[in-house]
Amino acid sequence: MLRRKQKTGHQESSYTSNQAKKTLSHKQPVDIKKKRKDVEEEILEGLVLGTPDEVIKKLDVGKRKDVTKTEDELFDTEAEPPKKKEKKPVWEDVDDIMGSVQMTNAKKFDGVKQGEECRIRTDQYTTRLKSKFEKVSSNPNWSKFRATDPETEQPGSDDDSDVEDLRTRTGDFLTTTKSLAKGFVQIKQCPNANRDCPAQGKLYAVEFHPSAQVIMTAGSNQTLSLFQVDGKNNPKIQSVFLDNFPIFSAHFTPNGHEVVLSSKHKSFVYYDMIAGKVVNVPKIKGLGETSMKNFVVSPDGRHLVFLGSYGSMHLISAKSKEWIQSLKMNGNVESVAFSRDGTTMYSHGDDGEVYIWDMSTRDCVHRFVDEGCTKGTSIAASPNGQYLSCGSYSGVVNIYEAETCRTMRSPKPVKALMNLTTPCTDTRFHPSSEMLAMSSNFTERAVKLVHLPSMTVFSNYPESHDHELRLPRSMDFSPNGGYFTVGTNKGSALLYRMKHFGNY
């Protein structure tokens, strides 16, 4: 019995000790968790109600859930904050560094700091993108705010300067290049200029108005017509019928107020566009001409030069329509051209020579031989005074430097163009002096455009499907070279848009 009681007592004591151990082991974790919870609550209260900065610095904002520090370490102001060990990535991606937005991992209660940090990082991201773009493409001037004009240092008024600067810097996107390229000409066929009122006969004259967007057509149907040039509809403005007066030549005066017309008669007429009436100029006594078919107008607006028989050139005052003087060359005169200022006149004829006339003294100051020419048929001077073109009955067109023609007796042509196989009846320079048009009314579609800097013919004009281009009787460029027209023997005034140049 005693042994049983002792054993029982031993069991009770062991049970009591085990129970105490379990109780202690159970209470101890509860106290630690409670202590940790109190620490976290104190930290949260400090963040919300405001605590010393030393406490905030010791907190790891991104890992507050993993707080394992003791209460003494957290509130020990003298202790130095532990150094945070930064984790290094396995590799670095340049795109991630330059193009990613890094957001903070702060909790909701730190919203003020989170928003500020996001704003700072977003600004950094924008700055990186801007610098990356400017490395590839420099910042254009039109995107910069210009407070003052760089030249006058005055406040900018409008955006005209920025637009102009944009046009000069964007190249082919807004404007074409300055120089005309060879090989292919950018040309587009538009509706005929006289589509509203086609001529029933040959168009001996087509010409653009010197200042207004108007084109004039005249021919054997005895009708002078004016059309507005817009490249789409080209509506008719006015038509004037001249009884018993088939028109062989017609030109605007340089001021654009009159249209002078000539026929097979001994007299000529002019149409006053301001008054809207036709004025007949009677026969000039003493000339002895049977007809006054062909003439040209000097660019300075002083003279009308009628081509007479036996090499005679009759000077008529463009203002008073009175005879001034007659000039004469050897052989027959076939064509006459003026320099741009009207001070020099060139005449070409069937003797194969070119005569140069000083219009201030009305004397022949020089003449030269057109190389290989037996009969001259046309002549033209470039607006910039650099070139002189001479067409011949054989179809060859010689292009000379104007300076050498004034001093040498037998100058060498810069280029001899042999693209026409029939007599060259007309040559016209483009206003920019970069192009020459030459034609022959002996063959259908015999019109060629020449690129002067390279002295080569554009291969894409005329097109093979351009069946309206029959026998070319006349042609002209608009004042700025934006349009080109050809009058045919079927009464059509073909209109083409030269895309490289201005609108008109």
C-alpha positions in Angstrom: 0.0 0.0 0.0 2.8 2.3 0.8 4.4 1.6 -2.6 1.1 2.3 -4.3 0.7 5.6 -2.5 4.2 6.6 -3.2 3.7 5.8 -6.8 0.5 7.8 -6.8 2.2 10.6 -5.1 4.9 10.5 -7.6 2.5 10.6 -10.4 0.7 13.5 -8.9 3.9 15.5 -8.4 4.9 14.7 -12.0 1.5 15.6 -13.2 1.7 18.9 -11.4 5.1 19.7 -12.7 4.1 18.8 -16.2 1.0 20.9 -15.9 3.0 23.8 -14.6 5.4 23.5 -17.5 2.6 23.4 -20.0 1.0 26.5 -18.3 4.3 28.4 -18.4 5.0 27.3 -21.9 1.5 28.4 -22.9 1.6 31.8 -21.2 5.0 32.7 -22.4 4.1 33.0 -26.2 1.0 34.9 -25.3 2.9 37.5 -23.5 5.4 37.9 -26.3 2.7 38.3 -28.9 0.9 40.8 -26.7 4.2 42.7 -26.3 4.7 42.7 -30.1 1.2 43.9 -30.6 1.7 46.7 -28.1 4.9 47.8 -29.9 3.1 47.8 -33.3 0.2 49.8 -31.8 2.7 52.4 -30.3 4.4 52.6 -33.7 1.1 53.2 -35.5 0.0 55.8 -32.9 3.3 57.6 -33.4 2.8 57.7 -37.2 -0.7 58.9 -36.9 -0.4 61.3 -34.0 3.2 62.4 -34.8 6.4 61.1 -33.2 10.0 62.3 -33.2 11.7 61.9 -36.6 14.2 59.5 -35.1 11.5 56.9 -34.6 10.3 57.3 -38.2 13.8 56.9 -39.6 14.2 53.6 -37.8 11.1 52.1 -39.4 11.2 50.2 -42.6 8.2 51.6 -44.4 8.0 48.7 -46.9 8.2 46.0 -44.3 6.3 47.1 -41.2 4.7 43.6 -40.9 8.0 42.0 -40.3 9.0 44.2 -37.3 11.2 42.0 -35.0 13.0 44.6 -33.1 12.6 45.0 -29.3 11.0 47.9 -27.6 14.3 49.1 -26.3 15.9 49.1 -29.7 13.0 51.0 -31.3 12.9 53.8 -28.6 16.6 54.1 -28.1 17.3 57.5 -29.6 21.0 57.3 -29.1 21.3 54.1 -31.1 22.3 54.5 -34.7 19.8 53.2 -37.3 20.9 49.9 -38.8 22.2 50.0 -42.4 19.7 48.7 -44.9 21.2 46.0 -47.0 20.2 46.6 -50.6 19.4 43.7 -52.9 21.1 43.8 -56.2 19.4 42.4 -59.3 20.8 39.5 -61.2 21.0 41.6 -64.4 20.1 45.2 -65.5 17.8 46.0 -68.4 18.3 49.4 -69.9 14.7 49.6 -71.0 13.5 48.9 -67.5 15.7 51.6 -66.1 14.8 54.3 -68.7 11.2 53.4 -69.4 9.6 52.1 -66.3 7.7 53.9 -63.6 8.7 52.8 -60.1 5.9 53.1 -57.6 6.3 53.1 -53.8 5.1 50.2 -51.6 3.9 52.4 -48.7 0.7 51.7 -46.8 -2.5 53.6 -47.1 -2.0 55.6 -43.9 1.2 57.1 -45.6 -0.9 58.5 -48.5 0.7 62.0 -48.4 4.2 60.6 -48.8 3.1 58.1 -51.3 1.5 60.7 -53.6 4.5 63.0 -53.4 6.8 60.1 -54.2 4.7 59.1 -57.2 4.7 62.7 -58.5 8.5 62.9 -58.2 9.0 59.6 -60.0 6.5 60.5 -62.7 8.4 63.8 -63.4 11.6 61.8 -63.6 10.0 59.4 -66.1 8.8 62.4 -68.2 12.3 63.9 -68.1 13.9 60.6 -69.2 11.5 60.2 -72.1 12.1 63.8 -73.3 15.9 63.4 -73.1 15.6 60.1 -74.9 13.5 61.6 -77.7 15.9 64.6 -78.1 18.8 62.2 -78.6 17.1 60.7 -81.6 15.5 63.9 -83.0 16.4 67.3 -81.9 13.7 69.5 -80.4 12.2 71.5 -83.4 12.0 75.2 -83.1 8.3 75.3 -83.8 7.6 73.4 -80.5 9.5 75.9 -78.4 7.7 78.9 -76.9 9.3 82.0 -78.4 8.7 85.0 -76.1 10.6 87.4 -78.3 11.6 87.6 -81.9 15.2 86.6 -82.3 16.0 89.3 -84.8 14.2 92.3 -83.4 14.0 91.2 -79.8 10.3 92.3 -79.9 7.4 90.2 -78.5 6.2 87.9 -81.2 2.8 88.9 -82.7 1.6 86.0 -84.7 2.6 82.4 -85.7 3.7 83.5 -89.2 7.4 83.3 -88.3 7.0 79.8 -86.8 5.0 78.6 -89.8 7.6 80.0 -92.2 10.4 78.4 -90.1 8.5 75.1 -90.2 8.2 75.3 -94.0 11.9 75.9 -94.4 12.8 73.0 -92.2 10.4 70.3 -93.3 11.7 69.9 -96.8 9.6 67.8 -99.2 6.7 67.4 -96.7 5.4 70.9 -97.2 7.3 72.3 -100.0 9.4 71.0 -102.8 13.1 71.3 -103.1 14.5 74.5 -104.6 16.2 73.0 -107.6 14.3 71.2 -110.4 15.3 67.6 -110.7 16.1 66.0 -114.1 14.7 62.9 -115.7 11.0 63.1 -114.7 9.0 66.3 -114.5 6.1 66.5 -112.0 3.3 67.4 -114.3 -0.4 66.8 -114.2 -2.9 67.3 -117.0 -5.8 69.5 -115.9 -9.1 70.1 -117.7 -8.7 72.1 -120.9 -8.4 75.9 -120.2 -11.1 76.5 -122.8 -13.4 73.6 -121.9 -16.4 75.9 -121.4 -16.0 77.3 -124.9 -13.8 75.2 -127.2 -12.5 77.0 -130.3 -13.7 75.8 -133.7 -10.4 76.1 -135.5 -6.7 76.5 -134.9 -5.5 78.2 -131.8 -2.7 80.5 -132.9 -2.4 82.2 -129.6 -2.6 81.1 -126.0 -1.2 83.3 -123.3 -1.5 83.9 -119.5 -2.3 87.2 -118.0 0.8 88.8 -116.5 -0.8 89.4 -113.0 -4.3 87.9 -112.8 -5.1 84.1 -113.0 -6.6 84.5 -116.5 -5.7 82.9 -119.8 -6.4 84.2 -123.2 -7.1 82.1 -126.4 -7.5 83.3 -129.9 -7.3 81.7 -133.3 -8.8 81.3 -136.8 -12.4 81.3 -135.4 -12.1 85.1 -135.1 -12.9 85.0 -131.4 -10.9 86.2 -128.4 -11.8 84.4 -125.2 -10.8 84.9 -121.6 -10.9 82.1 -119.0 -10.2 82.0 -115.3 -7.5 79.5 -114.4 -8.2 77.3 -111.4 -7.1 74.0 -112.7 -10.5 72.4 -112.2 -13.4 74.2 -113.9 -11.6 77.1 -115.7 -14.8 79.0 -116.2 -15.2 81.4 -119.1 -15.0 85.1 -118.3 -15.7 86.7 -121.7 -15.6 86.1 -125.4 -15.2 88.8 -128.1 -16.0 88.1 -131.8 -14.1 90.0 -134.4 -15.9 90.0 -137.8 -13.6 89.1 -140.7 -10.6 89.1 -138.5 -9.0 85.7 -138.1 -6.4 86.1 -135.3 -2.9 84.9 -136.1 -1.1 86.5 -133.1 -2.3 88.0 -129.8 -0.4 89.2 -126.7 -1.2 91.0 -123.4 0.5 94.2 -122.8 2.9 94.1 -119.7 0.4 96.0 -117.6 -2.4 93.6 -118.5 -4.8 96.4 -119.6 -4.9 95.5 -123.3 -4.8 92.6 -125.6 -3.2 93.4 -129.0 -4.4 91.2 -131.9 -3.1 90.9 -135.5 -4.5 89.3 -138.6 -3.8 89.1 -142.4 -4.9 92.7 -142.8 -2.6 95.7 -143.1 -4.0 97.0 -139.8 -4.3 95.6 -136.3 -6.7 96.0 -133.3 -6.5 95.9 -129.6 -9.0 95.1 -126.9 -9.2 97.5 -124.0 -10.0 95.3 -121.0 -10.8 98.3 -118.8 -13.3 99.9 -121.1 -14.4 96.6 -122.6 -14.2 97.6 -126.2 -12.3 96.8 -129.4 -10.2 99.6 -131.0 -9.1 99.4 -134.6 -5.7 100.8 -135.5 -5.7 101.9 -139.1 -3.0 101.1 -141.7 0.3 102.8 -141.0 1.3 104.9 -144.0 4.7 104.4 -145.5 5.2 100.8 -144.4 4.1 99.1 -147.6 3.2 95.8 -145.8 0.4 93.6 -147.2 -0.3 92.0 -143.8 0.7 92.4 -140.1 0.4 88.8 -139.0 3.2 88.3 -136.4 4.4 90.6 -133.7 5.9 90.6 -130.2 5.6 93.0 -127.2 8.7 94.2 -125.4 8.8 93.3 -121.7 9.2 97.0 -120.7 5.9 97.8 -122.4 7.4 100.4 -124.8 7.3 98.7 -128.2 5.3 96.5 -130.5 7.6 94.9 -133.0 5.8 93.6 -136.2 7.7 91.2 -138.4 7.6 92.5 -142.0 8.9 91.3 -145.3 12.6 91.4 -146.4 14.0 91.4 -142.9 12.1 94.5 -141.8 11.0 94.9 -138.1 8.6 97.8 -137.5 8.6 99.4 -134.1 5.2 100.7 -132.9 4.7 102.6 -129.8 2.7 100.4 -127.4 1.1 103.5 -125.8 0.1 105.6 -128.7 0.1 102.9 -131.4 2.2 105.1 -133.7 5.0 104.0 -135.9 8.5 104.8 -134.5 11.1 103.3 -136.7 11.8 100.2 -138.9 14.9 98.0 -138.4 16.3 95.7 -141.1 18.4 92.6 -141.2 19.8 90.5 -144.0 17.4 87.9 -145.4 13.9 87.3 -143.9 13.2 87.7 -140.2 11.5 84.7 -138.7 11.5 85.3 -135.0 12.3 88.1 -132.5 13.0 87.9 -128.7 13.8 90.4 -126.0 15.9 90.4 -122.9 13.9 90.6 -119.6 14.5 94.3 -119.2 13.7 95.1 -122.8 16.9 96.9 -123.5 18.2 94.2 -125.9 16.5 92.6 -128.9 17.5 89.4 -130.8 16.3 88.6 -134.3 16.8 85.3 -136.2 16.2 84.6 -139.9 16.8 82.5 -142.9 20.4 83.6 -143.3 21.5 81.5 -140.2 22.7 84.5 -138.2 21.4 86.1 -135.0 21.3 89.9 -134.8 21.6 91.7 -131.4 20.0 95.2 -131.2 20.4 97.9 -128.6 16.9 99.3 -128.2 18.1 102.6 -126.6 20.0 103.5 -129.8 18.1 101.1 -132.1 21.4 99.9 -133.7 22.7 96.4 -134.4 25.6 96.1 -131.9 26.6 92.5 -132.7 25.7 89.4 -134.7 26.9 85.8 -134.6 26.5 82.7 -136.6 24.1 80.0 -135.3 26.3 76.9 -135.6 25.0 74.4 -138.2 21.9 76.5 -139.0 20.9 77.2 -142.6 17.5 78.7 -141.8 16.6 80.0 -138.4 12.9 79.6 -137.3 12.7 80.6 -133.6 14.7 82.4 -130.9 14.1 83.0 -127.1 16.1 84.5 -124.2 15.9 83.1 -120.7 14.5 85.5 -118.0 17.7 85.4 -116.0 19.8 86.4 -119.0 21.9 83.3 -119.0 20.8 81.4 -122.0 19.8 82.0 -125.6 18.0 79.3 -127.6 18.0 79.2 -131.4 15.7 76.8 -133.3 16.3 75.9 -136.9 14.4 74.4 -139.8 16.3 71.1 -139.4 14.7 70.8 -135.9 18.0 71.3 -134.0 17.8 73.7 -131.1 21.1 75.3 -130.0 21.5 76.6 -126.5 24.1 79.3 -126.0 25.6 81.2 -123.1 24.3 84.8 -123.6 27.5 86.4 -122.6 29.6 84.6 -125.3 27.0 85.4 -127.9 27.5 89.2 -127.3 31.3 89.0 -127.9 32.1 86.1 -130.2 31.4 85.8 -133.9 31.0 82.0 -133.9 30.2 80.9 -130.3 30.0 77.2 -129.5 26.6 76.1 -128.2 26.4 74.6 -124.7 24.1 72.0 -126.0 22.6 71.1 -129.4 19.2 69.5 -128.8 18.1 67.1 -131.6 14.9 65.7 -130.1 12.7 67.4 -132.8 12.8 65.8 -136.2 10.8 68.6 -137.9 11.3 72.4 -138.0 11.3 74.0 -134.6 8.6 76.6 -134.8 8.5 77.9 -131.2 10.7 77.9 -128.1 9.7 79.3 -124.6 11.7 79.6 -121.4 10.2 78.8 -118.0 10.1 81.9 -115.7 12.6 80.3 -113.4 15.0 79.7 -116.4 15.2 76.0 -115.3 13.2 74.7 -118.2 12.8 75.2 -121.9 9.7 74.2 -124.0 10.3 73.6 -127.7 7.7 72.6 -130.3 7.1 71.9 -134.0 3.7 72.3 -135.7 4.7 69.9 -138.5 4.2 66.7 -136.4 1.6 65.6 -133.9 2.7 65.7 -130.2 6.0 67.4 -131.1 6.5 69.2 -127.8 9.5 68.7 -125.6 10.4 70.0 -122.2 14.2 70.4 -121.5 15.8 70.5 -118.1 18.3 73.3 -118.6 20.8 72.6 -115.7 21.6 69.2 -117.2 20.5 70.0 -120.8 18.4 66.8 -120.9 14.8 66.2 -122.1 12.2 65.1 -119.6 11.2 61.5 -120.6 7.7 61.5 -119.2 6.3 64.4 -121.4 4.3 64.1 -123.5 2.7 60.9 -122.4 1.8 58.3 -125.1 -1.9 58.4 -124.1 -2.2 62.2 -124.5 -4.2 62.0 -127.8 -5.5 65.5 -127.5 -2.1 66.9 -128.2 -2.2 67.2 -131.9 -0.3 69.8 -133.9 0.9 72.4 -131.3 0.3 75.9 -132.6 1.2 77.9 -129.5 2.3 77.5 -125.9 3.1 79.5 -122.8 4.0 79.3 -119.1 2.2 81.1 -116.4 4.0 84.1 -114.7 5.2 81.9 -111.8 5.5 78.7 -113.9 2.8 76.8 -112.1 0.9 76.1 -115.3 1.8 75.2 -118.9 -0.5 75.5 -121.8 -0.5 74.3 -125.4 -2.9 75.5 -128.1 -3.6 72.9 -130.8 -4.9 72.9 -134.4 -8.1 71.3 -133.1 -9.0 74.4 -131.0 -8.0 72.8 -127.6 -6.0 74.8 -125.0 -4.4 72.0 -123.1 -3.6 72.9 -119.5 -0.9 71.2 -117.3 0.0 71.7 -113.7 3.7 72.0 -112.9 3.8 70.6 -109.4 7.3 71.7 -108.6 6.5 75.4 -108.9 4.0 77.8 -107.4 0.2 77.8 -107.8 0.3 80.3 -110.8 
